[in-house]
Amino acid sequence: MAAWKNRKLLDAAEELMAAAREVRPGLRFALNLYYETVLNPRMALAWYAQDLGVARGRSFDYFSLMSYHRQIGRELSWTPDEAIAAIGVLSRQASARAGNPHGSS
């Protein structure tokens, strides 16, 4: 069910992007990802219907990572320093997993 929801949300996003690009062809789009999408992909699919692997094959120009250190620290019981340090690791992991847009590496 979560994979179906993920596909439907990405389909809706692509429809919106296509309509916007008809009016403004050079418009670029980013997909905003929860940090769990990188740290815990299986649960991110279940909780948020996000799957970075599937999204890579869509027409997004960028991927944006919601990496709020205070929220991450609270949710994972990390100190502020641990959470801030984790943002760098998280960003590198996200970049490696996202690769280039449109599913290319």
Order of alpha helices (4+ residues) and beta strands (2+ residues): alpha-beta-alpha-alpha-alpha-beta-alpha-alpha
